Amino acid sequence: MSAELTRTIKEEARRLGFPLAGVTTPDPPPHWPVYERWLAMGRHASMNYLAGERARACRRDPRQILPECRSILVLGIPYPPPSVAPPAEEDGPPRGRVASYAWGQDYHLVLPERLRALVAFIEAQAGGPLPHRIYTDTVPLLERDLAQRAGLGWIGKNTCLINPRFGSTFFLAEILLGLDLEPDPPFEADRCGTCRRCIEACPTGCILPDRTLDARACISYLTIENKGEIPERLRPALGEWVFGCDICQAVCPWNRFAPPEVDPAFAPLPGLPRPDLIAALNLDPQTFNRQFKTSPIQRARRRGYRRNAAVALGNLGRAEAIPALAQACQDEDALVRAHAAWSLERIHTTQSDP
C-alpha cells in the first residue's frame, strides 16, 4: 500500500505542476556538520536568522518542526533558465539584470495553494486528516540535502541542487507528513566531475571548495538580503545585477539542456528580466509597490533595489545616467546617496581615462 500510495501521490504532484517529486525520511540531513562549520566561520553574513538555536535544531532534526513526521515529500517546479533572457538593446536605455527565478510571480505566493491541494489529495487517499506542514523556503530545513536524499539530484559545486533533466533552475518545496510513504533512493552520483566553470566564473570568488559559498561576497546576498552598504571593493563585480545573480547557473553545462517551457506563473512580468536602470533609480514608493506587488523583488525593498540600480549604472558607465545619478546624490535616503555618488565618480573617472 505504501508504494502504491506513494506512486499515486507523485502522479498528482505532477498534475499540479511539480515534475520533480521524491520522498525521504525525517532523519538528520547528512550535511548538517558542514552547515554548522559554515555558520561558525561567519559565512552567513548578516543573516543571523540562520544561526538561531531554534533554526539550527530544526535543520538538524525535521521532527522539531513536526514531531509526528514520518515522511518528507520533496517537490520541484522549474523556473525559466537564464539562457532565455533577451539581450539589452544597444540603442535603448541602460538596463540591469534580474536573476531568472525572480522574473515572474513570487513562488512564496504561488506554491502554497498547490501544496495545500496536494495535502487535501493525500488526506483523501489516506482516509482522513494527517499531521502535516507545507513549506516553500519558509522554514529552517536543509532542503537541498533532503532533496538529494529524496533522489531529485545532487548538490553541485555552486551549491545548487542539479537535476539531470531540469538543471538547477527549479524551486523546491516540502510537505512534512505524519504518514509512511515509500522513500526514494538517494541521488548518489556526483555529475559535476572535474568541471569548475561555476567556480571560475564567479566574479567575487564566493564559491568555496566544500560546496558552500561565502554569502559575504555573493552577489545574490549583496543585492537582496544585505540591507546596508555594498562594500566598495565588491561593487564593480556586481556588473549589471540589481536583484540576485545567475552567473554560476548560466555557465553550468547541465542548464544548457533545461526545458525552456515553464509554469506560466513564472513567466516574466513587464519590465523583466532587463529592467530600465534609470527608471529603477527613480522609482517612488507607490510605483515600486505597484510594479512589484507579486514579485520576489519586494524582498530587496525599494531602497535596496535603488541602491543596486545606482551601482549597476556606475558599472555600465554610460553618460546618459549622469543626470539621474546626480539627482540621486541629493536623495533623502543616505544609502542611495552614497552609492549614487560612488557611481557618478566611477563614470567620470572612466570617461576621463585616456
ABEGO torsion letter per residue (X at the ends): XAAAAAAAAAAAAAAAGBABBBBBBABBBAAAAAAAAAAAAGAAEABAAAABAAAAAAAABAAAABAABABBBBBBBBBBBAAABBBBBAABBBBBBBBAAAABBBAAAAAAAAAAAAAAAAAAAAGEBBBBBBBBGABBBBAAAAAAAAGAEBBBAAGBBBBAAAEABBBBBBBBBBBBBBBBBBBABBAAEABAAAAAABAAGABBAAGBBBAAABAAAAAAABABBBBAAAAAAAEABABEBAAAAAABAAAAABBABBBAAABBBBGOABBBAAAAAABBAAAAAAAAAABAAAAAEAAAAAAAAAAAAAAAGBAAAAAAAAAAAABABAAAAAAAAAAAAAAAAAAABX
